[in-house]
């Protein structure tokens, strides 16, 4: 007797067979976690890059403010309004951010009187224009690269203060006579 042999189908798979979905269909359950992991990876990567980029912009703005401050600060000694205006002209080339620079008068009370007559009350940054030091001939020690006013104070607003000595000749005394007044150089920058 001859053994019966089963004939193999000529097609690699039959439509009647169940459970075989094809090469991708069998791997689908393992592909879902991989795709999900890739989505999480690229989301975190994008968010990290955006955070880095925004901090990099803030860092560049801080460097610009330091450069601007260096133009006005110089040796911490300003020889009058002409010297301040010359520094203002040099600083006008800095255009990457909006900025305003000025000198605020520091009230120096008689140190022998106790307690001192006045204390430093702070600075109102949005209304700083009215606080700048003004000479009797109405010349203000103020400089800006924009007409735009700073209307609100935000995280992107950068403010720096530097003590400076200002040479003043109020009374139109002879050329060699002057006095030195302590002032505060205020640098405000925003976007």
Buried (B, 14 or more C-beta within 10 A) or exposed (E): EEEEEEEEEEEEEEEEEEEEEEEEEEEEEEEEEEEEEEEEEEEEEEEEEEEEEEEEEEEEBEEBBEEBBEBBBBEEEBBBBEBBEEBBEEBEEBEBBBBBBBBBBBEEEEEEEEEEEEEEEEBEBEEBEEBBBBEEEEBBBBBBBEEEEBEEEEEEBBBBEBEBBBBBBEEEEEEEEBEEBEBBBBBBBBE
